[in-house]
Amino acid sequence: MRHRPLLILTSTLAAGTLTLSACGSRDGGKNDDESSGKQTTVVIGIDAPLTGSLSALGQGIKNSVDLAARTANKNKEVQGITFKTEALDDQAVPASGQQNATKLVGDKAVLGVVGPLNSGVSQSMQGVFARADLTQVSPANTSPELSQGDTWLKGQKKRPFKTYFRTATTDIIQGRFAAQYAHNDAKKKKVFVVDDKQTYGVGLASIFAQEFKRLGGEVVGTDHITVKETDFSSVANKVKNSGADIVYYGGQYPEGGLLSDQVKKTGARIPLMGGDGVYDPAFIKASSESNDGDLGTSVGYPVEALDSAKAFVQNYKDAGYKDPYAAYGGYSYDAAWAIVQAVKKVVTDNNGKLPADARAKVTEAMGKVSFDGVTGKVSFDEYGDTTNKQLTVYQVKGDAWQSLKSATFKD
């Protein structure tokens, strides 16, 4: 098992400013000579839930990658290369994600893919990308096994796929951070833990429970709910009868908001806490009861508070996207920009042109990428995990999430 991370409170959110611009793409062509003024098109694929209950997050991912591609083209970031995007909808379904991965692999112009949102979907895609040497960078996956293998909990970490990277930190850190806040800061001593039986939810809830108990707290009950169901009254009554002073939920906001609502309707006026999967305005809208006091953690610091994200926030607004960048916008932009930088290195190293084995070369270059991004320093460790291990806890106040505390973890 890896070391328990050291929690370092931060008093400043400032980081180096990254100059962005939102302008349209230039026309491109394939196999063109740079001296003729023509461009070679490189496609950045996108996989996310663009429809369905998680579309608020998926649209933010898609738009932020699009903005990165526009910025690269406007700045002529890679001479002779025009970046375009292709966005596919996985509807948060693993089988759809696998089909999308196969489609993206089949397009030779695709040299990198940003996504998906869900860890369970990613599990179905990783092997497809790896067999094709196609780089994948998720802005939202937090399940540790995706990068460290399924024996990570035993301290036996092994990277399953060299093509997999992510700009979001893992649940190893997020679950422990949440437990430390709940026990040490919120002074909660008895927790009832619920998960949605999905890869992300089960892993996050397990890590939270383990850390909460290590700190001296008591897990007074556990249960599971099913995704896309709406009646959680049985679980809610168990929570009330358990004597818990907080509920921890591993899952996404559609069910999380309903669970919070139904727990409170039992008369148990205790907060529900979840991970980045519940940190969305839709969580609040899903509940007819007041969510005041409910808690959620999310990767990184609040984008709006980062000096490094000011240009991103303004340019996203200026671009006129109808959907907000949401929880993963900054991480999606940074994921796409990492692909751009890897392509830049490959082209530079090959005398200004893409080599025949561009995909393999881009994957190799990704491991060495390092730049000051929207969310802070962007680089990857030996597992493809982000080196930027920052988290924030939020609380519902009225009809909005407000940040309470941010922290940086070090191994």
KEZAGU-399363 format. One line per field, with one value per residue (C-alpha): x negated, y, z; residue number from 1; residue in one letter. Coordinates in steps of 0.05 Angstrom, whole numbers, always signed. Layout:
east: [X | ...]
north: [Y | ...]
up: [Z | ...]
seq: [NUM | ...]
type: [a | ...]
END
This chain:
east: [+0 | -26 | -42 | +13 | +8 | -15 | +38 | +11 | +59 | +50 | +64 | +56 | +85 | +42 | +4 | -31 | +15 | +25 | +44 | +103 | +144 | +210 | +209 | +231 | +192 | +156 | +172 | +128 | +107 | +70 | -3 | -17 | -84 | -92 | -130 | -67 | -28 | +18 | +31 | +35 | +97 | +90 | +154 | +163 | +218 | +267 | +308 | +358 | +432 | +459 | +531 | +567 | +564 | +488 | +489 | +476 | +406 | +396 | +412 | +363 | +309 | +325 | +326 | +261 | +224 | +252 | +226 | +157 | +156 | +179 | +125 | +70 | +92 | +96 | +27 | -2 | -27 | -51 | -77 | -44 | +10 | +84 | +120 | +192 | +237 | +285 | +333 | +370 | +425 | +416 | +479 | +438 | +446 | +382 | +404 | +416 | +347 | +315 | +350 | +327 | +256 | +257 | +284 | +231 | +175 | +201 | +189 | +114 | +117 | +133 | +69 | +98 | +164 | +191 | +240 | +280 | +316 | +331 | +279 | +323 | +327 | +252 | +241 | +276 | +234 | +163 | +145 | +172 | +129 | +67 | +69 | +68 | +14 | +66 | +58 | +117 | +120 | +179 | +196 | +242 | +225 | +206 | +206 | +135 | +135 | +138 | +66 | +38 | +70 | +121 | +71 | +55 | +90 | +40 | -18 | -32 | -26 | -35 | -15 | +33 | +31 | -25 | +25 | +67 | +58 | +101 | +102 | +149 | +120 | +141 | +191 | +133 | +124 | +196 | +226 | +175 | +182 | +257 | +251 | +200 | +246 | +308 | +274 | +224 | +257 | +332 | +324 | +367 | +358 | +409 | +418 | +466 | +432 | +471 | +446 | +478 | +444 | +403 | +327 | +319 | +370 | +348 | +274 | +285 | +332 | +284 | +225 | +266 | +290 | +220 | +191 | +250 | +241 | +166 | +179 | +222 | +291 | +344 | +378 | +447 | +476 | +466 | +513 | +518 | +565 | +577 | +561 | +622 | +670 | +705 | +734 | +681 | +730 | +707 | +634 | +656 | +692 | +631 | +590 | +638 | +641 | +565 | +552 | +503 | +484 | +463 | +476 | +420 | +442 | +397 | +431 | +457 | +502 | +568 | +576 | +536 | +585 | +644 | +611 | +597 | +669 | +698 | +652 | +674 | +747 | +739 | +724 | +649 | +622 | +551 | +506 | +492 | +420 | +395 | +337 | +329 | +387 | +436 | +402 | +449 | +507 | +552 | +541 | +577 | +633 | +646 | +670 | +736 | +709 | +657 | +586 | +554 | +494 | +484 | +411 | +372 | +299 | +271 | +203 | +159 | +174 | +234 | +218 | +249 | +199 | +136 | +96 | +74 | +146 | +168 | +156 | +190 | +252 | +256 | +242 | +293 | +344 | +324 | +329 | +404 | +412 | +483 | +462 | +415 | +346 | +370 | +326 | +276 | +269 | +200 | +175 | +203 | +168 | +102 | +112 | +120 | +62 | +18 | +35 | +18 | -49 | -65 | -48 | -92 | -152 | -141 | -137 | -197 | -238 | -220 | -242 | -174 | -131 | -91 | -128 | -95 | -90 | -62 | -15 | -70 | -115 | -60 | -49 | -124 | -125 | -66 | -107 | -154 | -102 | -108 | -77 | -39 | +34 | +102 | +104 | +31 | -31 | -14 | -59 | -53 | -86 | -110 | -38 | -9 | +23 | +22 | -32 | +17 | +50 | +96 | +166 | +222 | +281 | +346 | +410 | +480 | +504 | +571 | +573 | +499 | +434 | +383 | +311 | +290 | +220 | +166 | +105 | +45 | +23 | -48 | -66]
north: [+0 | +69 | +118 | +157 | +225 | +286 | +340 | +409 | +467 | +521 | +595 | +616 | +590 | +630 | +596 | +618 | +650 | +615 | +659 | +631 | +654 | +632 | +634 | +588 | +533 | +540 | +495 | +434 | +377 | +312 | +298 | +370 | +404 | +460 | +502 | +504 | +537 | +478 | +442 | +371 | +357 | +324 | +303 | +302 | +253 | +266 | +213 | +236 | +230 | +284 | +264 | +235 | +251 | +267 | +310 | +373 | +347 | +316 | +380 | +418 | +368 | +372 | +448 | +456 | +409 | +448 | +512 | +482 | +462 | +531 | +562 | +518 | +537 | +611 | +612 | +567 | +524 | +469 | +494 | +457 | +425 | +443 | +412 | +390 | +352 | +294 | +285 | +219 | +206 | +147 | +161 | +137 | +66 | +22 | -14 | +52 | +76 | +14 | +25 | +98 | +77 | +30 | +85 | +135 | +83 | +73 | +146 | +152 | +227 | +217 | +223 | +231 | +224 | +264 | +225 | +192 | +219 | +153 | +104 | +45 | +69 | +78 | +6 | -15 | +32 | +26 | -39 | -15 | +48 | +10 | -39 | +19 | +59 | +116 | +163 | +172 | +228 | +230 | +295 | +261 | +187 | +177 | +101 | +80 | +14 | +48 | +71 | +28 | -40 | -80 | -98 | -26 | -33 | -87 | -41 | -77 | -22 | -38 | +6 | -34 | +10 | +57 | +97 | +118 | +186 | +231 | +303 | +287 | +259 | +191 | +168 | +144 | +217 | +242 | +189 | +202 | +277 | +272 | +228 | +274 | +334 | +297 | +272 | +326 | +389 | +374 | +334 | +276 | +211 | +163 | +152 | +111 | +93 | +82 | +68 | +59 | -8 | +24 | +24 | +97 | +96 | +31 | +50 | +120 | +97 | +41 | +88 | +139 | +86 | +58 | +126 | +147 | +86 | +96 | +166 | +137 | +146 | +91 | +64 | +49 | +20 | +7 | -3 | +3 | +35 | +23 | +75 | +106 | +84 | +139 | +107 | +102 | +106 | +38 | +61 | +129 | +96 | +53 | +116 | +148 | +87 | +79 | +141 | +167 | +240 | +240 | +200 | +186 | +170 | +141 | +156 | +210 | +270 | +245 | +191 | +230 | +288 | +242 | +204 | +268 | +289 | +224 | +219 | +289 | +271 | +216 | +271 | +255 | +325 | +304 | +323 | +278 | +280 | +255 | +261 | +299 | +258 | +298 | +365 | +395 | +445 | +388 | +354 | +411 | +413 | +338 | +350 | +381 | +389 | +440 | +415 | +466 | +434 | +377 | +368 | +347 | +342 | +354 | +349 | +411 | +481 | +523 | +543 | +611 | +625 | +608 | +663 | +611 | +600 | +672 | +671 | +603 | +627 | +691 | +656 | +602 | +656 | +694 | +631 | +629 | +557 | +546 | +497 | +515 | +484 | +451 | +411 | +384 | +441 | +463 | +392 | +377 | +438 | +416 | +344 | +369 | +417 | +360 | +323 | +387 | +392 | +319 | +327 | +389 | +351 | +294 | +342 | +382 | +318 | +296 | +358 | +391 | +332 | +276 | +209 | +146 | +120 | +185 | +152 | +113 | +174 | +217 | +166 | +167 | +243 | +248 | +219 | +278 | +333 | +390 | +459 | +510 | +497 | +523 | +481 | +489 | +449 | +394 | +332 | +257 | +206 | +136 | +111 | +165 | +199 | +273 | +302 | +357 | +327 | +383 | +378 | +422 | +409 | +447 | +458 | +473 | +540 | +562 | +541 | +537 | +502 | +544 | +524 | +512 | +486 | +468 | +425 | +396 | +325 | +297 | +224]
up: [+0 | -16 | +39 | +72 | +39 | +79 | +78 | +65 | +71 | +19 | +29 | -42 | -107 | -154 | -210 | -273 | -324 | -390 | -449 | -487 | -546 | -576 | -651 | -706 | -740 | -805 | -864 | -866 | -911 | -907 | -927 | -946 | -952 | -901 | -952 | -995 | -939 | -930 | -866 | -840 | -799 | -731 | -697 | -621 | -605 | -548 | -511 | -459 | -440 | -486 | -474 | -413 | -340 | -340 | -402 | -361 | -347 | -416 | -454 | -411 | -429 | -504 | -506 | -467 | -514 | -573 | -542 | -535 | -608 | -629 | -586 | -616 | -686 | -671 | -638 | -693 | -635 | -682 | -749 | -807 | -763 | -757 | -698 | -703 | -655 | -662 | -603 | -591 | -541 | -494 | -453 | -392 | -418 | -422 | -486 | -521 | -498 | -527 | -594 | -594 | -579 | -639 | -683 | -661 | -671 | -742 | -760 | -774 | -764 | -690 | -650 | -581 | -544 | -485 | -441 | -416 | -355 | -322 | -296 | -314 | -386 | -388 | -368 | -432 | -475 | -449 | -485 | -551 | -548 | -524 | -582 | -630 | -592 | -586 | -527 | -480 | -428 | -381 | -346 | -296 | -283 | -210 | -202 | -181 | -218 | -286 | -279 | -222 | -235 | -196 | -141 | -122 | -55 | -36 | -52 | -117 | -168 | -241 | -299 | -344 | -406 | -427 | -470 | -410 | -376 | -333 | -309 | -250 | -186 | -160 | -108 | -65 | -49 | -57 | -11 | +44 | +37 | +45 | +106 | +138 | +128 | +153 | +216 | +233 | +207 | +207 | +272 | +247 | +285 | +255 | +181 | +139 | +73 | +8 | -62 | -131 | -146 | -202 | -209 | -188 | -131 | -99 | -100 | -72 | -17 | +4 | +10 | +49 | +98 | +109 | +124 | +168 | +211 | +214 | +242 | +298 | +266 | +263 | +201 | +229 | +165 | +91 | +32 | -43 | -92 | -166 | -219 | -254 | -199 | -159 | -97 | -42 | +16 | +44 | +47 | +75 | +132 | +148 | +151 | +200 | +245 | +246 | +286 | +234 | +236 | +163 | +100 | +51 | -20 | -74 | -140 | -187 | -175 | -205 | -152 | -99 | -100 | -93 | -36 | +1 | -9 | +17 | +77 | +99 | +89 | +142 | +192 | +194 | +185 | +171 | +113 | +54 | +28 | -38 | -87 | -152 | -180 | -138 | -145 | -197 | -194 | -217 | -150 | -116 | -168 | -158 | -86 | -65 | +6 | +25 | +12 | +57 | +91 | +41 | +22 | -39 | -58 | -127 | -160 | -161 | -136 | -158 | -229 | -220 | -163 | -202 | -235 | -286 | -307 | -317 | -392 | -399 | -362 | -404 | -470 | -456 | -444 | -507 | -549 | -535 | -514 | -489 | -435 | -376 | -372 | -308 | -260 | -310 | -360 | -338 | -334 | -404 | -433 | -400 | -426 | -497 | -490 | -466 | -531 | -570 | -536 | -549 | -622 | -623 | -597 | -646 | -705 | -682 | -673 | -744 | -782 | -782 | -804 | -773 | -775 | -800 | -728 | -701 | -651 | -616 | -616 | -586 | -530 | -516 | -516 | -468 | -411 | -417 | -425 | -374 | -377 | -335 | -351 | -333 | -269 | -250 | -268 | -318 | -320 | -309 | -265 | -283 | -280 | -325 | -265 | -256 | -211 | -192 | -129 | -108 | -80 | -53 | -8 | -24 | +15 | -10 | +14 | -13 | -86 | -100 | -82 | -44 | -32 | +40 | +40 | -11 | -1 | -36 | -22 | -26 | -22]
seq: [1 | 2 | 3 | 4 | 5 | 6 | 7 | 8 | 9 | 10 | 11 | 12 | 13 | 14 | 15 | 16 | 17 | 18 | 19 | 20 | 21 | 22 | 23 | 24 | 25 | 26 | 27 | 28 | 29 | 30 | 31 | 32 | 33 | 34 | 35 | 36 | 37 | 38 | 39 | 40 | 41 | 42 | 43 | 44 | 45 | 46 | 47 | 48 | 49 | 50 | 51 | 52 | 53 | 54 | 55 | 56 | 57 | 58 | 59 | 60 | 61 | 62 | 63 | 64 | 65 | 66 | 67 | 68 | 69 | 70 | 71 | 72 | 73 | 74 | 75 | 76 | 77 | 78 | 79 | 80 | 81 | 82 | 83 | 84 | 85 | 86 | 87 | 88 | 89 | 90 | 91 | 92 | 93 | 94 | 95 | 96 | 97 | 98 | 99 | 100 | 101 | 102 | 103 | 104 | 105 | 106 | 107 | 108 | 109 | 110 | 111 | 112 | 113 | 114 | 115 | 116 | 117 | 118 | 119 | 120 | 121 | 122 | 123 | 124 | 125 | 126 | 127 | 128 | 129 | 130 | 131 | 132 | 133 | 134 | 135 | 136 | 137 | 138 | 139 | 140 | 141 | 142 | 143 | 144 | 145 | 146 | 147 | 148 | 149 | 150 | 151 | 152 | 153 | 154 | 155 | 156 | 157 | 158 | 159 | 160 | 161 | 162 | 163 | 164 | 165 | 166 | 167 | 168 | 169 | 170 | 171 | 172 | 173 | 174 | 175 | 176 | 177 | 178 | 179 | 180 | 181 | 182 | 183 | 184 | 185 | 186 | 187 | 188 | 189 | 190 | 191 | 192 | 193 | 194 | 195 | 196 | 197 | 198 | 199 | 200 | 201 | 202 | 203 | 204 | 205 | 206 | 207 | 208 | 209 | 210 | 211 | 212 | 213 | 214 | 215 | 216 | 217 | 218 | 219 | 220 | 221 | 222 | 223 | 224 | 225 | 226 | 227 | 228 | 229 | 230 | 231 | 232 | 233 | 234 | 235 | 236 | 237 | 238 | 239 | 240 | 241 | 242 | 243 | 244 | 245 | 246 | 247 | 248 | 249 | 250 | 251 | 252 | 253 | 254 | 255 | 256 | 257 | 258 | 259 | 260 | 261 | 262 | 263 | 264 | 265 | 266 | 267 | 268 | 269 | 270 | 271 | 272 | 273 | 274 | 275 | 276 | 277 | 278 | 279 | 280 | 281 | 282 | 283 | 284 | 285 | 286 | 287 | 288 | 289 | 290 | 291 | 292 | 293 | 294 | 295 | 296 | 297 | 298 | 299 | 300 | 301 | 302 | 303 | 304 | 305 | 306 | 307 | 308 | 309 | 310 | 311 | 312 | 313 | 314 | 315 | 316 | 317 | 318 | 319 | 320 | 321 | 322 | 323 | 324 | 325 | 326 | 327 | 328 | 329 | 330 | 331 | 332 | 333 | 334 | 335 | 336 | 337 | 338 | 339 | 340 | 341 | 342 | 343 | 344 | 345 | 346 | 347 | 348 | 349 | 350 | 351 | 352 | 353 | 354 | 355 | 356 | 357 | 358 | 359 | 360 | 361 | 362 | 363 | 364 | 365 | 366 | 367 | 368 | 369 | 370 | 371 | 372 | 373 | 374 | 375 | 376 | 377 | 378 | 379 | 380 | 381 | 382 | 383 | 384 | 385 | 386 | 387 | 388 | 389 | 390 | 391 | 392 | 393 | 394 | 395 | 396 | 397 | 398 | 399 | 400 | 401 | 402 | 403 | 404 | 405 | 406 | 407 | 408 | 409 | 410 | 411]
type: [m | r | h | r | p | l | l | i | l | t | s | t | l | a | a | g | t | l | t | l | s | a | c | g | s | r | d | g | g | k | n | d | d | e | s | s | g | k | q | t | t | v | v | i | g | i | d | a | p | l | t | g | s | l | s | a | l | g | q | g | i | k | n | s | v | d | l | a | a | r | t | a | n | k | n | k | e | v | q | g | i | t | f | k | t | e | a | l | d | d | q | a | v | p | a | s | g | q | q | n | a | t | k | l | v | g | d | k | a | v | l | g | v | v | g | p | l | n | s | g | v | s | q | s | m | q | g | v | f | a | r | a | d | l | t | q | v | s | p | a | n | t | s | p | e | l | s | q | g | d | t | w | l | k | g | q | k | k | r | p | f | k | t | y | f | r | t | a | t | t | d | i | i | q | g | r | f | a | a | q | y | a | h | n | d | a | k | k | k | k | v | f | v | v | d | d | k | q | t | y | g | v | g | l | a | s | i | f | a | q | e | f | k | r | l | g | g | e | v | v | g | t | d | h | i | t | v | k | e | t | d | f | s | s | v | a | n | k | v | k | n | s | g | a | d | i | v | y | y | g | g | q | y | p | e | g | g | l | l | s | d | q | v | k | k | t | g | a | r | i | p | l | m | g | g | d | g | v | y | d | p | a | f | i | k | a | s | s | e | s | n | d | g | d | l | g | t | s | v | g | y | p | v | e | a | l | d | s | a | k | a | f | v | q | n | y | k | d | a | g | y | k | d | p | y | a | a | y | g | g | y | s | y | d | a | a | w | a | i | v | q | a | v | k | k | v | v | t | d | n | n | g | k | l | p | a | d | a | r | a | k | v | t | e | a | m | g | k | v | s | f | d | g | v | t | g | k | v | s | f | d | e | y | g | d | t | t | n | k | q | l | t | v | y | q | v | k | g | d | a | w | q | s | l | k | s | a | t | f | k | d]
END
